[in-house]
Amino acid sequence: MAVERALRNSAPHALLEGVQEALTVHYTARDVDLLMADYAMTILQPVDALPYTAAPVPIHTSAPGRAFGAQEPYVETDGQGDLCTAHLPVSVRGDRIGILSVRLPAVACDPATLRELADVAEVLGHEIVVAERDTDLYLQARRADRLTLAAEMQWQLLPGRSCSRPEYEIGAQLEPAYAIHGDNFDWSASADHLTLTVTNGMGEGIEAALLTNLAVNALRNARRAGLSLSDQACLADQAVYGHYQGAVHLSMLLLCFDLSTGETEIIDAGSPKMWRIRNGRTEPIGLDAQLPLGMAEDTPYTAEHFRAEPGDRLLFVSDGVYDVASPTGERYSERALTRAMTNSRLLPPSQVPRAVLHELTGHRGTAAPADDDALIVCLDWRGRP
């Protein structure tokens, strides 16, 4: 496709200009805009404007936001009916990046053209991911505010905020998005397994981010060496203890799913907790608690077993979610978390974390500011036929 060639031949910082020129030539586009989702997933920011001066587009009350939430093309027509604007999701394997908005003559907004433009938006998403190795432009466009240094370190450590495969779909979010300290999530999939880790960091600021970076990279090093889940936990434990000598530690939940059977190994090494919706019933999953990583020297870790069944929804949360108290002293995990999961059961996993965090804000009340990181990971398990 000529548009794909134009994108691949564009300089990393000039992908928007490349797609604008190609769509103007091949689709008679009048205007082409690229909007990037910000770190808090509340607004879409234009790429062709400087950070902090762009006019943001709200995700929840706009036409581009409608396409972003549904991950389906959405078409607007102008008052005269002469032009239409197609808003197209820009995503990579389920990770939502932003929206490509293309203004066309109304006669060109036919289903075949929309399918082709949707393919262009998907190719653009892949090119953005590659281009981010060589330019800061797209990372800057995601920012509605300045990140703290700790938050910069944490966001660079993440694999993405959502992903999708035939066997599962994941969505995750960290708050406060622009000042996160130590909470983290990570995942990696092979042909047969999905490994997922959920980290509840200790401390504040850069020290918390450094601790989490050490542990996550130790886990990745062990995983990429082909070690078992228990050995991954042991290696990360040794790395943290060897550096801090027990002065600080890290709470973590480690899981390894067999994509064929749903059989899952789990190591509960601290405070992240797990809830499940199965057949309409929401319940916490009790696990055998083991020592957090780095608390003691040479701690052995043993995996316990769990089976994910097709149709299961699993929610993983940090203590900055389930321990939050209402003005009357009721913890979020007592009743409100179950209610939030029930209320969001029809949403895709990519939208669940934001919905649950929204209800968490209401539970906390406006008088009590958040005093801890909040992490939510939602996983829908479909399994294999």
C-alpha positions as CSV (number, residue, x, y, z in Angstrom):
1,M,0.0,0.0,0.0
2,A,1.3,3.4,-0.9
3,V,0.4,4.9,2.4
4,E,2.2,2.2,4.3
5,R,5.3,2.9,2.2
6,A,5.1,6.6,2.9
7,L,4.9,5.9,6.7
8,R,7.9,3.5,6.6
9,N,9.9,6.1,4.6
10,S,9.1,9.0,7.0
11,A,11.5,10.2,9.6
12,P,10.6,9.1,13.1
13,H,9.4,12.6,14.1
14,A,7.6,13.1,10.8
15,L,5.0,10.3,10.8
16,L,2.1,12.7,11.0
17,E,3.4,14.7,8.0
18,G,3.9,11.5,6.1
19,V,0.4,10.2,6.7
20,Q,-1.1,13.6,6.0
21,E,0.6,13.8,2.6
22,A,-0.3,10.2,1.7
23,L,-3.9,10.5,2.7
24,T,-4.3,13.8,0.9
25,V,-3.0,12.3,-2.4
26,H,-4.7,8.9,-2.2
27,Y,-7.9,9.6,-0.4
28,T,-8.5,13.4,-1.0
29,A,-8.3,14.0,2.7
30,R,-8.9,17.6,3.7
31,D,-7.4,17.4,7.2
32,V,-5.5,14.7,9.1
33,D,-4.8,14.9,12.8
34,L,-3.1,12.5,15.3
35,L,-4.3,12.5,18.9
36,M,-2.4,10.7,21.6
37,A,-3.9,9.4,24.9
38,D,-2.3,11.0,27.9
39,Y,-0.9,9.0,30.8
40,A,-4.1,9.4,32.9
41,M,-6.2,8.1,30.0
42,T,-8.6,11.1,30.4
43,I,-7.7,13.3,27.3
44,L,-6.4,13.0,23.8
45,Q,-3.7,15.5,22.8
46,P,-2.8,16.7,19.3
47,V,0.7,15.6,18.2
48,D,1.4,18.7,16.1
49,A,1.2,21.1,19.0
50,L,3.8,21.8,21.7
51,P,3.3,20.0,25.1
52,Y,1.2,21.9,27.6
53,T,-0.2,24.3,25.0
54,A,-2.3,21.9,22.9
55,A,-6.1,22.0,23.1
56,P,-6.9,18.6,24.6
57,V,-9.9,16.5,23.6
58,P,-11.7,14.8,26.5
59,I,-11.9,11.0,26.1
60,H,-15.3,10.5,27.7
61,T,-17.3,13.3,26.0
62,S,-16.0,13.6,22.4
63,A,-16.3,11.9,19.1
64,P,-12.6,10.9,19.0
65,G,-13.0,9.6,22.5
66,R,-15.9,7.5,21.5
67,A,-13.8,5.8,18.8
68,F,-11.0,5.4,21.4
69,G,-13.2,3.8,24.0
70,A,-15.0,1.4,21.6
71,Q,-11.8,0.8,19.5
72,E,-14.0,1.1,16.5
73,P,-14.1,3.7,13.7
74,Y,-16.6,6.5,14.4
75,V,-17.8,8.9,11.6
76,E,-19.0,12.4,12.1
77,T,-20.7,14.5,9.3
78,D,-20.7,18.3,9.2
79,G,-23.9,20.4,9.1
80,Q,-23.9,20.7,5.3
81,G,-23.4,17.0,4.7
82,D,-20.5,17.7,2.3
83,L,-17.7,16.5,4.6
84,C,-17.2,13.7,7.1
85,T,-14.6,13.0,9.7
86,A,-13.5,9.5,10.4
87,H,-12.0,8.9,13.9
88,L,-9.9,5.7,13.7
89,P,-8.2,3.9,16.7
90,V,-4.5,3.8,16.7
91,S,-3.4,0.7,18.6
92,V,-0.9,-2.0,18.7
93,R,-2.0,-5.6,19.6
94,G,-4.6,-4.2,21.9
95,D,-2.5,-1.4,23.4
96,R,-4.5,1.8,22.9
97,I,-2.3,4.7,21.7
98,G,-4.6,7.3,20.3
99,I,-6.8,8.4,17.4
100,L,-6.2,9.3,13.7
101,S,-8.9,11.7,12.6
102,V,-9.3,12.1,8.8
103,R,-11.6,14.7,7.2
104,L,-12.9,13.6,3.8
105,P,-15.6,14.4,1.3
106,A,-18.8,12.7,2.5
107,V,-19.0,10.6,-0.7
108,A,-15.6,9.0,0.2
109,C,-16.8,7.8,3.6
110,D,-18.0,4.4,2.4
111,P,-17.3,1.1,4.3
112,A,-14.5,0.0,2.0
113,T,-12.6,3.3,2.5
114,L,-13.2,3.2,6.2
115,R,-11.7,-0.3,6.4
116,E,-8.6,0.9,4.5
117,L,-8.2,3.9,6.7
118,A,-8.5,1.7,9.8
119,D,-5.7,-0.4,8.4
120,V,-3.6,2.8,7.9
121,A,-4.3,3.8,11.6
122,E,-3.1,0.3,12.7
123,V,0.1,0.6,10.6
124,L,0.7,4.1,12.1
125,G,0.4,2.6,15.6
126,H,3.2,0.1,14.8
127,E,5.3,2.9,13.3
128,I,4.9,5.1,16.4
129,V,6.1,2.3,18.7
130,V,9.2,1.8,16.5
131,A,9.8,5.6,16.2
132,E,9.7,6.1,20.0
133,R,13.1,4.6,20.1
134,D,14.5,7.6,18.2
135,T,12.3,10.6,19.1
136,D,10.6,12.0,22.2
137,L,7.8,13.6,20.1
138,Y,5.1,11.0,20.8
139,L,6.0,10.6,24.5
140,Q,5.8,14.4,24.9
141,A,2.4,14.4,23.2
142,R,1.1,12.0,25.8
143,R,1.8,14.5,28.6
144,A,-0.9,16.9,30.0
145,D,1.6,17.8,32.7
146,R,5.2,17.2,33.7
147,L,6.1,13.8,35.0
148,T,8.1,13.5,38.2
149,L,11.4,11.7,37.7
150,A,10.1,8.6,39.6
151,A,7.0,8.5,37.3
152,E,9.3,8.8,34.2
153,M,11.2,5.8,35.4
154,Q,8.1,3.8,36.1
155,W,6.3,4.5,32.8
156,Q,9.5,3.6,30.9
157,L,9.5,0.2,32.7
158,L,6.0,-0.8,31.7
159,P,5.2,-3.1,28.7
160,G,2.2,-1.1,27.8
161,R,-1.3,-0.4,29.3
162,S,-3.2,-3.1,27.5
163,C,-2.7,-6.1,25.2
164,S,-4.9,-8.7,23.5
165,R,-4.4,-12.2,22.2
166,P,-7.0,-14.9,21.4
167,E,-6.5,-16.5,24.8
168,Y,-6.7,-13.3,27.0
169,E,-7.0,-9.6,27.1
170,I,-5.3,-7.3,29.7
171,G,-5.9,-3.7,30.7
172,A,-3.9,-1.8,33.5
173,Q,-3.5,1.6,34.9
174,L,-1.3,3.4,37.5
175,E,-2.4,6.5,39.6
176,P,-1.4,9.2,40.2
177,A,-0.3,8.9,36.6
178,Y,2.1,11.9,36.7
179,A,3.6,11.2,40.1
180,I,3.6,7.4,40.6
181,H,6.3,6.1,42.9
182,G,6.9,2.3,43.1
183,D,3.8,0.4,41.9
184,N,4.3,-1.5,38.7
185,F,3.0,-4.2,36.4
186,D,4.7,-6.4,33.8
187,W,3.8,-9.1,31.4
188,S,5.3,-11.3,28.7
189,A,3.9,-14.0,26.5
190,S,5.4,-16.9,24.6
191,A,3.7,-19.5,22.4
192,D,2.5,-21.4,25.4
193,H,2.6,-19.2,28.5
194,L,1.7,-15.8,29.9
195,T,3.8,-14.4,32.8
196,L,2.2,-11.6,34.7
197,T,3.7,-9.7,37.7
198,V,2.0,-7.0,39.9
199,T,4.2,-5.0,42.1
200,N,3.3,-2.9,45.2
201,G,6.4,-0.7,45.7
202,M,7.8,0.4,49.0
203,G,8.8,4.0,49.8
204,E,8.4,7.3,47.9
205,G,9.9,9.1,45.0
206,I,13.1,8.0,43.2
207,E,14.0,5.5,45.9
208,A,10.8,3.6,45.3
209,A,11.3,3.7,41.6
210,L,14.9,2.5,41.9
211,L,13.8,-0.4,44.1
212,T,11.0,-1.5,41.6
213,N,13.4,-1.1,38.6
214,L,15.9,-3.5,40.3
215,A,13.3,-6.1,41.1
216,V,11.5,-6.0,37.8
217,N,14.7,-6.2,35.8
218,A,15.9,-9.1,38.0
219,L,12.7,-10.9,37.2
220,R,13.0,-10.3,33.5
221,N,16.6,-11.5,33.6
222,A,15.6,-14.7,35.3
223,R,12.5,-15.2,33.0
224,R,14.6,-14.7,29.9
225,A,17.1,-17.3,31.2
226,G,14.3,-19.8,31.1
227,L,14.0,-20.2,34.9
228,S,10.8,-21.4,36.7
229,L,8.5,-18.9,38.4
230,S,9.8,-20.0,41.8
231,D,13.4,-19.4,40.7
232,Q,12.5,-16.0,39.2
233,A,11.2,-15.0,42.6
234,C,14.3,-16.3,44.3
235,L,16.6,-14.5,42.0
236,A,14.7,-11.2,42.4
237,D,14.7,-11.7,46.1
238,Q,18.5,-12.2,46.2
239,A,19.0,-9.1,44.0
240,V,16.9,-6.9,46.3
241,Y,18.4,-8.3,49.5
242,G,21.9,-8.2,48.1
243,H,21.6,-4.5,47.4
244,Y,19.6,-3.3,50.4
245,Q,20.4,-6.0,53.0
246,G,16.8,-6.2,54.2
247,A,16.4,-2.4,54.8
248,V,13.6,-2.3,52.2
249,H,11.5,-4.9,50.5
250,L,9.1,-5.3,47.7
251,S,5.6,-6.9,47.6
252,M,4.7,-8.8,44.5
253,L,2.2,-11.2,43.0
254,L,3.7,-13.4,40.3
255,L,1.6,-15.6,37.9
256,C,2.4,-17.9,35.0
257,F,-0.6,-19.0,32.9
258,D,-0.6,-22.1,30.6
259,L,-2.3,-20.7,27.5
260,S,-3.6,-24.2,26.5
261,T,-5.2,-25.3,29.8
262,G,-5.5,-22.2,32.0
263,E,-3.4,-23.9,34.7
264,T,-1.7,-21.2,36.6
265,E,1.2,-21.0,39.0
266,I,1.0,-18.2,41.6
267,I,3.4,-16.8,44.1
268,D,2.0,-14.4,46.6
269,A,5.0,-12.4,47.9
270,G,3.3,-9.5,49.7
271,S,0.4,-7.1,49.5
272,P,-1.1,-7.1,45.9
273,K,-4.4,-8.9,46.0
274,M,-6.6,-10.8,43.5
275,W,-10.3,-10.9,42.8
276,R,-12.3,-13.0,40.4
277,I,-15.6,-12.8,38.6
278,R,-16.8,-16.3,37.5
279,N,-20.4,-17.0,36.4
280,G,-21.5,-13.6,37.7
281,R,-20.1,-14.1,41.2
282,T,-17.4,-11.7,42.4
283,E,-15.0,-12.9,45.1
284,P,-11.5,-12.4,46.5
285,I,-9.0,-15.2,45.9
286,G,-7.2,-16.3,49.0
287,L,-3.5,-17.2,48.5
288,D,-0.7,-18.5,50.8
289,A,1.2,-15.4,51.8
290,Q,5.0,-15.6,51.5
291,L,7.7,-13.1,52.5
292,P,8.1,-10.0,50.3
293,L,11.1,-9.9,48.0
294,G,14.3,-8.8,49.8
295,M,13.0,-9.0,53.3
296,A,15.3,-11.9,54.3
297,E,18.3,-13.6,52.9
298,D,17.8,-16.7,50.6
299,T,14.1,-16.9,51.0
300,P,12.6,-19.9,49.3
301,Y,9.4,-19.4,47.2
302,T,6.9,-22.1,46.4
303,A,4.2,-21.7,43.7
304,E,0.7,-22.7,44.4
305,H,-1.8,-23.7,41.7
306,F,-5.0,-22.1,40.3
307,R,-7.0,-22.8,37.2
308,A,-8.4,-20.0,35.0
309,E,-11.5,-21.0,33.2
310,P,-12.9,-19.4,30.0
311,G,-15.0,-16.4,30.9
312,D,-13.1,-15.6,34.1
313,R,-12.3,-12.0,34.8
314,L,-9.4,-11.5,37.2
315,L,-8.6,-8.2,38.9
316,F,-5.3,-7.5,40.6
317,V,-5.0,-4.4,42.9
318,S,-2.4,-2.8,45.2
319,D,-3.1,-1.7,48.7
320,G,-3.5,1.8,47.5
321,V,-6.8,0.5,46.1
322,Y,-8.3,-2.1,48.4
323,D,-7.1,-0.4,51.7
324,V,-8.5,3.1,50.9
325,A,-11.0,4.1,53.6
326,S,-14.2,6.1,53.1
327,P,-15.0,9.1,55.3
328,T,-16.8,6.6,57.6
329,G,-13.8,4.3,57.8
330,E,-15.0,1.5,55.5
331,R,-12.2,0.0,53.4
332,Y,-12.8,-0.1,49.6
333,S,-12.4,-3.9,49.6
334,E,-15.2,-4.5,52.0
335,R,-18.1,-3.8,49.6
336,A,-17.2,-1.0,47.2
337,L,-14.6,-2.9,45.2
338,T,-17.0,-5.8,44.5
339,R,-19.7,-3.2,43.5
340,A,-17.2,-1.5,41.1
341,M,-16.3,-4.8,39.5
342,T,-19.9,-5.7,39.0
343,N,-20.7,-2.3,37.6
344,S,-17.9,-2.5,35.1
345,R,-18.4,-6.2,34.1
346,L,-19.6,-5.3,30.6
347,L,-16.6,-3.0,29.8
348,P,-13.5,-4.4,28.1
349,P,-10.4,-4.9,30.3
350,S,-8.7,-1.8,28.9
351,Q,-11.5,0.4,30.3
352,V,-12.0,-1.4,33.7
353,P,-9.1,0.1,35.6
354,R,-10.2,3.6,34.8
355,A,-13.8,2.8,35.8
356,V,-12.7,1.2,39.1
357,L,-10.4,4.1,39.9
358,H,-13.2,6.5,39.3
359,E,-15.4,4.8,41.8
360,L,-12.4,4.7,44.2
361,T,-12.2,8.5,44.1
362,G,-15.9,8.6,45.0
363,H,-15.4,6.2,47.9
364,R,-12.4,8.1,49.3
365,G,-14.3,11.4,49.2
366,T,-13.1,14.8,48.1
367,A,-11.8,15.8,51.5
368,A,-9.2,13.0,51.6
369,P,-6.4,13.2,49.0
370,A,-4.7,10.0,47.8
371,D,-1.7,9.1,50.0
372,D,-0.5,6.0,48.1
373,D,-0.1,4.7,44.6
374,A,-3.0,2.9,43.1
375,L,-2.5,0.0,40.6
376,I,-5.2,-2.0,38.9
377,V,-4.7,-4.8,36.3
378,C,-7.7,-6.5,34.7
379,L,-7.4,-9.8,32.8
380,D,-10.2,-11.5,30.9
381,W,-9.4,-15.2,30.3
382,R,-10.7,-16.8,27.1
383,G,-8.4,-19.8,26.8
384,R,-8.0,-21.9,23.7
385,P,-10.7,-24.0,22.1
